[in-house]
């Protein structure tokens, strides 16, 4: 029983920060509607029916303009390392 608790404890905590609303395949950019803030340097976990990967955010754009921090309600563009799909959930990995 104690071992089960340890496994759960070692798993990184995550909080839902947004959803994928669109994906541009040629430029590998996912559009995310945020319900929480997100910063360059944060690690995200994208999960969906066939999507499941983590990556560090290297840049965030709003209307083709580079920003460091995005807030709740922003619709942002992120370069993603794998294909994402509409409706995929985006989680911020908490340290």
N, C-alpha and C positions, 0 to 999 in steps of 0.2 A: 504494500500500500504506500509506503513512504517513497518508493521509487517512482510511482505514478505522479505524485506531487512534484517531484524533482523535474521530471520531463516537462510538465506543464509550466513550471517556474522558469525553466531555461528557454522556453519558446518566447521570442520577442513579442512584446505587446504592440498592438496596432489600433489606430482609430480611423474610422471612415472619414475621409476628407472630401470626396467627390465622386462623380460618375463620368465616364467617357461618353461624350455626345457625338463625336465624329472622329474619323481616322483618315488622314491623307497618306495613302500608301507610297506614292512616289517620293515624298520627302520624309516619310516615317515620323509623322507628327500626330500626336493624339490631342484632341480638344477635350478639356476637362472643365466641368461646371463645379466650382468649389462650394462646399458648405462649411469649411473650416480653412484657416490660413495655411499656407505652404511657402517654404523658403528654398532658395538655391542652397544645396548642400544636404537637404533632407533626403532620407531614403524612403521610397514609396514601394508599395506592393500592389500590383494590379491583378485582380482576380475576376474571373468570369467563367462561363461555361467551358471554354477551351483555352482560356488565358490564365497564366499563373507565373509571374516573375517579379523580381525585385530589381530596383536600380536606384542609383543616386541621381538626384536632380542636378544637372550641370547648367541648365539655363531655363528661364521661364519667359514667355512672351505674351503680351496682350496687344492685339492689333499690330503685329510685327515689330513691337517695341520691346526691347530687352528690359526686364525688371528683376530685382533681387527678391522681393517679397510679394506674395499675392494674398488677398484677404477673402473672407467669406463673401460669396456672391459674384466673385470675378469668374470670367470664362477665359481660361488660359490655354496656350499651346505649349506642348512639351515634346521634345525629341525623345522617342521611345526606342528601346533596343529590340523589341519584338512587336508583331502586329497586335493591335488592340481592337476591340469591337465595341459598338454602341451598347451601352448598358453595363459594361464592365465596371466594377467598383474599384476605387483607388483608395488605398489605405496608407497612412503615414506610419512608418515603423518607429515606435517610441524606444528610446535608449533605455 
